[in-house]
Amino acid sequence: MELFQRRRRWRAEKPKKNEPPPGSRKGVFAILRLLVVVLFLILSVQLIRLQILQGDEYEERAAINALREVPVSSARGLIFDRNGRPLVRNIATFAAAVVPGDLPSRNETQVYRQLSQVIEMPVGEIVGKVQEHLEDRNPYDPVIVKENLGFQKALVLRELEPYLPGVKLVTQATRQYTAGLLTSHVLGYVGAISAEEYAKLKDDGYLLNDRVGKTGVELVYEALLRGRPGKKLVEVDAAGHERKLILEKRPLDGSNLVLTIDLQLQKRLRDTLAQYAAGSEGAAAVVMDVDSGEILAMVSLPEFDNNIFSGPLRPGELQRLIDAPGKPLVNHTIAEMYPPGSTFKTVVGAAALQEGVATPSTTIVSRGYITVTNQYDPNVVYVYKDWAALGALDFYGGIAMSSDVYFYYLAGGKADEGFVGLGEQRLARYARTFGLGQPTGIDLPGESPGLVPDAIWKEETIGEPWFVGDTYNFGIGQGYLAVTPLQLLTAVSTIANGGEVLEPHLLHEVQDSHGNVVEEAERTVRRRVPVDPGYLEIVTEAMRQSVSRGVATTAAVAGLEVAGKTGTAEFGSPLGDGTHDTHGWFVGFAPYDDPQVAIVVFVQRGGGGQDAAPVAADILDYMFNGSNLAQKLETGR
């Protein structure tokens, strides 16, 4: 029994469901091993490419993303009048900017939309400005998309800045001109740097968002006013936000400029000129120190407010200024050329004395006209009129009474009487010697050279020969002769100071940002005229008589002897009655016996005696009787 009880019952084993054959299991493991090997090979190749083949490139990219060099703008220098009155200020304003390199690659559109809502500017306009500046510039330079943000918008943008990668609130220094209209043509203005300017100036450290001088003193002394920008090395996060300052090079603020302009005199000149030039298309006046060449006041009418250029221009605003009557953007004292009329007789007189054409006692009779017979046809007689039949005049009377006939003789002579005049060549030579027909060299941009004609010029330009009638017109400041008010002032200042042609200037001194004087403007003598000082004194006496008893009596000032000359220059086509429109001039200096200042006044479509001379009288009276300005000038010499 035991034998049968220990024996186990035999059962057949149950077959396993879906079990692969033994050989197929080995194939699966082989495929897995091969896949692992391939993956490791791919990973190894990628590591070699990143760390060895392109390691330097990616290391540099990583460094750039972590460290960034940020430019730091310098403060633009200030400008003062000669007495220390501020003419400009720098005020802080806010602007919205986009740093293209910091924009997120996937949510860029969303950033633009949020920025658009804050600054109330269409997305398309924002994108357009960013794309415009991306063509050839560093993607990490901020692109200003909207200036002059209000305080509330700036505050909102500052709060959102951490959540808007690539968006930056920028604080800008905006130029404010404290005198506005009063000094617009002298100071000029600053504006956003243009693409052309940036291309020229970027190697000098100029930045994409810099503002540069466009006109006036702001342009001429751009290098001094701008200073030297600094830079800082900072650590930034992935969104471009600054996290840590690594290194900093502080900027050097721009130099301050002290001008020769006296602001109170500038205002007085502007107000007086506007009064007498009311209804005129334009006017200009300048006051200058005859010994130093310093410009004490310079006014051009109509004016413009240079503050409008400190921010974005309103639509159509610039075009309105360009199209406005009288060309307010043009400085008429230096950029426009006009016939000087009888004021030019001062130069003709000096030349005639020096060349022996006239002496103080040379007497010529003015019957109200002079006739010249055509050299080819004796039946043709030309008549050149005087403004009146003035009778017998010596040299003093010729200038004092502004006789055209007298200066027809001095300039062109009278062949049938055997009187030999200067002729066009000598006349042109002396005119150029006194500084006409060339820029004065003043430290302002846009100066016109003027025009001194001669026979060669007429033949080359007009294609006609020079006639004696041209010389007659030349001798009385008409015809082709054209000058700027400042050129004429410089010429008459040469008579006042004894023969030195000075270079007029507006810069008095340069100061550093702490007010220390680092440079003083120097007196520059361009040349001496080849006229004996004694002859210049004779011209001066004749000019004094013009004010005391001649045609310029409206320039007289109580208690002050003034030497001056009026001019009423014809221009344009003849009117219906045969007359012409006229420009009014006055040029002179005071005191007569010890000249300190010279003044020129020009009124478009005006007269010398009734419009220009009274302006000069008011200003000279103010300087010598109504204020201590003349005394201060004398003390400062």
C-alpha positions in Angstrom: 0.0 0.0 0.0 2.7 2.3 0.9 4.3 1.8 -2.4 1.2 3.0 -4.2 0.6 5.8 -1.8 4.0 7.5 -2.4 3.7 7.5 -6.1 2.4 10.8 -7.6 -0.3 10.8 -10.2 0.9 11.7 -13.6 -0.8 14.7 -15.3 0.0 16.3 -18.6 1.3 20.0 -18.4 -1.0 22.7 -19.8 0.4 24.4 -22.8 1.2 28.3 -22.4 -0.8 30.6 -24.5 1.0 32.8 -27.3 4.5 32.0 -26.1 7.0 32.8 -28.9 9.5 30.2 -30.0 12.8 30.3 -28.1 14.7 31.7 -31.2 12.5 34.8 -31.7 13.1 36.1 -28.2 16.8 36.6 -28.9 15.9 38.9 -31.9 13.9 41.4 -29.8 16.8 41.9 -27.4 19.1 42.5 -30.3 16.9 45.2 -31.7 16.7 46.9 -28.3 20.5 46.9 -27.9 20.9 48.3 -31.4 18.5 51.1 -30.6 20.3 52.1 -27.4 23.6 52.1 -29.3 22.2 54.4 -32.0 20.8 56.8 -29.5 24.1 57.1 -27.6 25.8 57.6 -31.0 23.4 60.5 -31.8 23.9 62.0 -28.4 27.7 61.7 -28.7 27.7 63.4 -32.1 25.5 66.2 -30.8 27.7 66.7 -27.8 30.8 66.9 -30.0 29.1 69.5 -32.3 28.0 71.6 -29.3 31.1 71.4 -27.2 33.9 71.1 -29.7 32.9 72.2 -33.2 30.6 75.0 -32.1 31.6 75.4 -28.6 33.1 78.9 -28.9 30.1 80.2 -30.7 27.7 79.0 -28.1 29.9 80.0 -25.2 29.9 83.6 -26.7 26.2 83.5 -27.1 25.8 82.5 -23.5 28.1 85.3 -22.4 26.2 87.8 -24.4 22.9 86.7 -23.0 24.3 86.9 -19.5 26.4 90.1 -19.8 25.4 93.2 -21.8 27.2 96.5 -22.4 24.7 99.3 -21.9 25.4 102.9 -23.1 24.9 105.8 -20.7 24.0 109.1 -22.2 25.8 112.3 -21.1 23.8 115.4 -20.1 23.8 118.0 -22.8 25.5 121.3 -21.9 23.5 124.4 -21.1 23.5 127.8 -22.9 23.5 131.2 -21.2 23.4 134.8 -22.3 26.4 137.1 -21.6 25.0 137.9 -18.1 24.4 134.3 -17.1 20.7 134.2 -17.9 19.8 130.6 -18.8 18.5 130.2 -22.4 17.9 126.4 -22.3 17.0 123.7 -19.8 17.1 119.9 -19.8 13.9 118.4 -18.5 13.1 114.7 -18.0 10.4 113.1 -20.2 9.4 109.4 -20.6 9.4 107.3 -23.7 8.3 103.7 -24.5 11.0 101.6 -26.2 11.3 98.1 -27.5 14.5 96.0 -27.4 14.1 93.7 -30.4 16.6 91.1 -29.1 14.7 90.6 -25.9 11.3 90.0 -27.5 10.0 86.4 -26.8 10.0 84.3 -30.0 6.6 82.8 -29.4 4.6 85.6 -27.7 6.0 88.6 -29.5 2.6 89.5 -30.9 1.0 89.4 -27.4 3.7 91.8 -26.1 3.0 94.2 -28.9 -0.7 94.1 -28.2 -0.3 94.8 -24.5 2.2 97.7 -25.2 -0.3 99.1 -27.8 -3.0 99.2 -25.2 -0.8 101.1 -22.7 0.6 103.8 -25.0 -2.5 104.0 -27.3 -0.6 103.3 -30.5 -1.5 100.9 -33.2 0.3 97.6 -33.2 1.2 98.0 -36.9 2.9 101.3 -36.2 4.9 99.9 -33.3 6.1 96.9 -35.4 6.9 99.2 -38.3 9.2 101.3 -36.2 11.0 98.3 -34.7 11.5 96.7 -38.1 12.8 99.9 -39.6 15.6 100.1 -37.0 16.5 96.4 -37.3 18.0 96.5 -40.7 21.6 97.3 -39.8 21.6 98.0 -36.1 22.2 96.0 -32.9 19.0 94.2 -31.9 19.8 95.0 -28.2 19.6 98.8 -28.8 16.3 100.1 -27.5 14.0 101.5 -30.3 11.9 104.4 -29.2 8.4 103.9 -30.4 6.6 106.7 -28.6 8.0 109.8 -26.9 6.5 112.2 -24.3 4.5 109.7 -22.4 2.3 111.1 -19.7 3.1 110.3 -16.1 0.2 107.9 -15.7 1.1 105.9 -18.8 4.8 105.8 -17.8 3.8 104.5 -14.3 1.6 101.8 -15.9 4.4 100.8 -18.2 6.9 100.6 -15.4 4.6 98.3 -13.5 4.2 96.0 -16.5 7.9 96.1 -17.6 8.8 92.8 -15.7 6.0 91.0 -17.5 6.6 92.3 -21.0 10.0 91.0 -22.2 11.6 93.4 -24.6 9.6 96.5 -23.5 11.5 99.2 -21.7 10.5 102.6 -20.2 13.2 105.1 -21.1 13.8 108.5 -19.4 15.0 111.1 -21.9 16.4 114.6 -21.4 14.3 117.0 -23.5 15.6 120.4 -24.5 13.5 123.4 -23.4 14.2 126.8 -24.7 13.4 129.3 -22.0 13.2 132.4 -24.3 11.3 130.5 -27.1 10.6 132.8 -30.0 13.1 135.4 -28.9 16.3 133.4 -29.5 15.1 130.7 -32.0 17.3 131.8 -34.9 20.3 132.1 -32.7 20.0 128.9 -30.7 18.4 126.7 -33.3 17.1 123.4 -32.0 17.9 119.7 -31.5 16.1 116.8 -33.0 16.2 113.0 -33.3 19.2 111.7 -35.1 18.4 110.8 -38.7 19.6 107.6 -40.5 22.1 109.6 -42.5 23.4 111.4 -39.4 23.7 108.1 -37.5 25.6 106.5 -40.3 28.2 109.3 -40.1 28.3 109.7 -36.3 28.0 106.2 -34.9 31.8 105.7 -34.9 32.0 108.8 -32.6 29.9 107.1 -30.0 26.5 108.4 -31.0 23.5 106.2 -30.1 20.4 105.2 -32.0 18.1 107.4 -29.8 20.4 110.4 -29.5 19.2 113.9 -30.2 21.6 116.2 -32.1 21.9 119.9 -33.0 20.0 120.6 -36.2 20.4 124.4 -36.6 21.9 127.4 -34.9 24.3 127.3 -32.0 23.0 123.8 -31.2 24.4 122.5 -34.5 27.7 124.5 -34.7 28.8 123.6 -31.1 27.3 120.1 -31.1 30.7 118.5 -30.2 31.0 120.7 -27.1 27.4 120.6 -25.9 27.0 116.8 -26.3 29.8 115.7 -24.0 31.1 112.1 -23.9 28.7 109.2 -23.3 29.6 106.5 -20.8 28.8 102.7 -20.6 28.2 100.0 -18.1 28.5 96.3 -18.1 25.5 94.6 -16.5 24.2 91.1 -15.9 20.8 90.5 -17.4 18.2 87.7 -17.2 16.6 85.9 -20.2 14.1 88.8 -20.6 16.8 91.4 -20.8 16.2 92.9 -17.4 19.2 94.2 -15.5 20.1 92.2 -12.5 23.6 93.2 -11.5 26.1 96.0 -12.3 29.5 94.6 -13.2 31.4 97.6 -14.4 30.7 101.3 -15.1 32.4 104.1 -17.0 30.7 107.3 -16.1 29.7 109.8 -18.9 31.3 113.2 -19.2 28.6 115.9 -19.3 28.6 118.4 -22.1 30.2 121.9 -21.8 28.1 124.9 -21.1 28.2 127.9 -23.5 28.1 131.5 -22.6 27.0 133.6 -25.6 27.7 137.2 -26.4 23.9 137.9 -26.7 22.4 140.2 -24.1 18.8 138.8 -23.5 17.3 142.1 -22.4 18.8 143.9 -25.5 17.6 141.0 -27.6 14.0 141.5 -26.3 14.2 145.3 -26.8 15.5 144.9 -30.4 12.8 142.3 -31.2 9.9 144.4 -29.8 11.1 147.6 -31.5 11.7 146.0 -34.9 8.3 144.3 -34.8 6.7 147.6 -34.1 8.3 149.4 -37.1 8.1 146.4 -39.4 4.4 145.7 -38.7 2.9 144.5 -42.0 6.2 143.7 -43.5 7.0 140.3 -44.9 10.2 140.2 -42.9 12.8 142.2 -41.1 16.2 141.8 -39.5 18.5 143.6 -37.1 21.9 143.0 -35.5 23.9 144.9 -32.9 27.7 144.2 -32.8 30.7 145.4 -30.7 32.9 147.2 -33.3 36.1 146.3 -31.5 35.6 142.6 -30.6 33.1 141.4 -33.2 30.7 140.1 -30.4 27.1 139.9 -31.5 25.1 141.6 -28.7 21.6 141.0 -30.3 20.4 139.3 -33.5 16.7 139.3 -34.5 15.0 137.9 -37.6 11.3 138.3 -38.2 9.1 136.4 -38.5 10.1 134.0 -35.7 9.3 130.4 -34.8 9.1 128.6 -31.5 12.0 126.2 -31.4 10.4 124.3 -28.5 8.1 122.5 -31.0 11.1 120.5 -32.3 11.9 119.2 -28.8 9.4 116.4 -29.2 7.4 114.8 -32.0 6.0 117.3 -34.4 2.2 117.4 -34.8 1.0 116.4 -38.3 1.5 119.1 -40.8 3.3 121.4 -38.4 6.6 121.5 -40.2 4.9 122.1 -43.5 3.0 125.0 -42.1 6.2 126.6 -41.0 7.8 126.0 -44.4 4.8 127.5 -46.2 4.3 130.5 -43.9 4.7 134.0 -45.3 8.1 135.5 -44.6 9.9 132.2 -44.2 10.1 132.0 -40.4 12.6 129.2 -40.4 15.1 131.3 -42.3 17.5 133.6 -40.4 17.2 136.7 -42.5 20.3 138.3 -40.9 22.7 135.8 -42.5 20.8 133.7 -45.1 19.0 136.2 -47.3 20.6 138.6 -49.7 19.3 142.0 -50.7 20.4 145.1 -52.6 21.9 147.4 -49.9 20.9 150.6 -51.6 22.5 153.8 -50.5 24.1 152.2 -47.4 26.8 151.0 -49.9 27.8 154.6 -50.6 29.9 154.4 -47.4 32.2 151.8 -49.0 32.2 153.6 -52.4 33.2 156.8 -50.6 36.1 155.2 -48.8 37.4 153.7 -52.0 37.1 157.0 -53.9 39.1 158.8 -51.3 41.8 156.2 -51.2 42.1 156.0 -55.0 42.1 159.8 -55.4 38.9 159.9 -57.3 37.5 162.3 -54.8 38.6 164.6 -51.9 36.5 166.0 -49.1 36.1 169.2 -51.2 35.2 167.5 -54.5 32.0 169.3 -55.6 29.4 167.8 -57.9 26.1 169.4 -58.9 23.0 167.3 -58.7 20.2 168.6 -61.0 18.1 165.6 -60.2 19.5 163.3 -62.9 22.5 162.4 -65.0 22.5 161.5 -68.7 24.6 159.1 -70.7 24.7 159.0 -74.5 24.7 155.5 -76.1 28.2 155.0 -77.4 26.9 153.4 -80.6 23.8 155.6 -81.2 24.1 159.2 -80.1 20.3 159.6 -80.5 19.8 157.2 -77.6 20.3 159.0 -74.2 20.0 157.2 -70.9 18.7 159.1 -67.9 19.8 158.1 -64.3 17.8 159.9 -61.7 18.6 161.3 -58.3 16.0 161.2 -55.6 15.9 165.0 -55.8 17.7 168.0 -57.3 20.2 168.6 -54.5 22.4 171.2 -56.1 26.1 171.5 -55.4 27.5 169.0 -52.9 30.9 168.3 -51.5 31.9 164.8 -50.3 30.3 165.3 -46.9 27.1 166.6 -48.5 27.1 163.7 -51.0 26.9 161.1 -48.2 24.8 163.2 -45.8 22.1 163.9 -48.5 22.6 160.5 -50.1 22.9 161.9 -53.6 22.7 159.3 -56.3 24.2 161.7 -58.9 27.2 162.3 -56.6 28.0 158.6 -56.5 27.2 158.0 -60.2 30.3 160.3 -60.7 32.4 158.5 -58.1 31.6 155.0 -59.4 31.3 155.4 -63.1 32.6 158.8 -63.9 31.3 161.3 -66.5 33.2 160.9 -69.7 31.9 164.1 -71.4 33.1 166.1 -68.4 36.4 164.3 -68.1 35.6 163.0 -64.6 37.1 159.5 -64.2 35.3 157.3 -61.7 36.4 154.1 -59.9 35.1 151.7 -62.6 33.6 148.3 -61.9 36.9 146.5 -61.3 38.1 148.8 -58.5 34.6 149.1 -57.1 34.3 145.3 -56.9 37.8 144.9 -55.4 37.1 147.4 -52.5 33.6 145.9 -51.9 35.2 142.5 -51.4 38.0 143.9 -49.3 35.3 145.2 -46.9 33.9 141.7 -46.6 31.0 141.8 -49.1 30.5 138.9 -51.5 31.8 136.3 -49.0 30.6 134.7 -45.7 31.5 136.7 -42.6 32.5 133.5 -40.8 30.0 133.9 -38.0 29.5 130.7 -35.9 26.1 130.0 -37.3 25.2 127.6 -40.2 23.5 128.6 -43.4 25.3 131.8 -44.1 24.9 133.2 -47.7 28.0 134.6 -49.4 26.3 137.6 -51.0 27.2 138.8 -54.5 29.7 141.4 -55.7 29.3 141.6 -59.5 31.9 142.6 -62.1 32.2 142.4 -65.9 33.5 138.8 -65.9 30.6 137.7 -63.7 28.0 139.3 -65.9 29.5 137.8 -69.1 29.6 134.3 -67.5 26.3 134.4 -65.8 24.0 136.6 -68.0 25.9 136.4 -71.2 26.0 140.2 -71.7 28.8 142.8 -71.6 29.2 145.3 -68.7 28.0 148.9 -69.4 28.6 152.1 -67.6 25.0 152.1 -66.5 25.8 148.9 -64.6 28.6 150.8 -62.8 26.2 153.6 -61.9 23.7 151.2 -60.4 26.6 149.3 -58.6 27.8 152.6 -57.1 24.5 153.3 -55.4 24.0 149.8 -54.1 21.6 148.6 -56.8 21.8 146.4 -59.8 23.3 143.0 -59.2 24.9 143.8 -55.8 23.4 141.7 -53.0 24.4 141.5 -49.3 23.2 140.0 -46.1 22.5 142.4 -43.2 25.4 140.9 -41.2 27.8 141.5 -44.1 26.8 145.1 -44.3 27.1 145.5 -40.5 30.6 144.0 -40.7 31.6 146.4 -43.5 30.5 149.5 -41.6 32.0 148.2 -38.4 35.3 148.2 -40.3 34.9 152.0 -40.9 34.1 152.5 -37.2 37.1 150.7 -35.8 39.6 152.2 -38.2 40.0 149.5 -40.9 39.8 146.0 -39.3 37.5 143.5 -40.8 36.4 141.4 -37.8 34.9 138.0 -37.8 31.6 138.3 -35.9 30.9 135.7 -33.3 28.2 134.5 -30.8 30.4 132.5 -28.4 31.8 134.3 -25.5 33.2 131.5 -23.4 33.0 127.7 -22.8 32.5 126.4 -19.3 32.7 122.9 -17.9 29.6 121.3 -16.3 30.6 122.9 -12.9 30.8 126.4 -14.3 34.6 126.7 -14.6 35.8 128.6 -17.7 37.8 126.3 -19.9 38.0 128.5 -23.1 37.4 132.1 -24.1 36.5 133.2 -27.5 39.3 135.2 -29.3 39.0 138.3 -31.3 39.6 137.5 -35.0 40.7 140.0 -37.5 40.3 138.7 -41.0 42.2 141.6 -42.7 42.8 145.3 -42.8 41.2 147.2 -45.6 43.7 149.1 -47.8 42.2 152.5 -46.9 44.0 155.1 -44.9 42.4 155.5 -41.4 42.2 159.3 -42.1 39.9 158.6 -45.1 37.8 156.4 -42.9 37.4 159.3 -40.5 36.2 161.5 -43.3 33.5 158.9 -44.2 32.6 158.7 -40.4 32.2 162.5 -40.3 30.0 162.4 -43.4 27.8 159.7 -41.7 27.5 161.9 -38.6 26.3 164.7 -40.7 23.8 162.4 -42.4 22.2 161.8 -38.9 22.6 165.4 -37.6 21.4 167.3 -40.7 20.9 164.9 -43.6 18.5 162.2 -44.7 19.1 160.0 -41.6 17.8 162.4 -38.9 15.3 159.9 -37.7 18.3 157.9 -36.3 19.3 160.8 -34.0 19.5 160.2 -30.3 19.5 163.0 -27.6 22.8 163.3 -25.9 24.5 160.9 -28.3 26.3 161.6 -31.6 25.4 158.8 -34.0 27.1 158.2 -37.4 24.8 156.4 -39.8 23.5 155.9 -43.3 20.0 155.1 -44.6 19.2 153.2 -47.7 16.0 152.6 -49.7 16.7 149.9 -52.2 14.5 149.2 -55.2 13.7 145.7 -56.2 11.5 143.7 -58.5 9.7 144.8 -61.7 8.4 148.4 -62.2 5.0 149.1 -60.8 2.2 150.7 -62.8 3.5 154.3 -62.1 7.0 153.4 -63.0 8.2 153.2 -59.4 9.5 150.1 -57.6 8.9 148.3 -54.3 11.6 149.1 -51.8 13.5 147.7 -48.9 14.5 149.9 -46.0 18.0 150.0 -44.5 19.9 151.7 -41.8 23.5 151.0 -40.7 25.5 153.1 -38.3 27.5 153.2 -35.0 27.9 155.2 -31.8 29.3 157.2 -30.2 30.6 159.0 -33.3 34.0 160.0 -31.8 34.7 156.7 -30.0 32.6 154.0 -31.6 31.5 151.1 -29.4 28.6 149.4 -31.1 27.3 149.2 -34.7 23.8 148.4 -35.7 22.1 147.3 -38.9 18.3 147.4 -39.5 16.5 145.9 -42.5 12.8 146.1 -43.2 11.4 144.3 -46.3 9.1 146.6 -48.3 10.0 149.5 -46.1 11.9 152.7 -46.2 15.2 153.6 -44.7 14.2 156.9 -43.1 10.7 156.1 -41.9 11.1 152.4 -40.9 14.7 151.3 -40.3 16.4 154.4 -38.8 13.9 154.8 -35.9 14.6 151.3 -34.8 18.3 152.1 -34.6 17.5 155.3 -32.7 15.5 153.4 -30.1 18.1 150.7 -29.5 21.0 153.1 -29.3 19.0 155.3 -26.9 18.3 152.2 -24.8 21.9 151.2 -24.7 23.4 154.5 -23.9 20.7 156.4 -22.0 18.1 153.8 -20.8 20.4 151.1 -19.4 24.0 150.5 -18.3 24.7 148.1 -21.2 27.0 150.6 -23.1 28.9 151.4 -19.9 29.4 147.7 -19.1 30.7 147.1 -22.6 33.2 150.0 -22.2 34.3 148.8 -18.8 34.8 145.3 -20.1 37.3 146.4 -22.7 
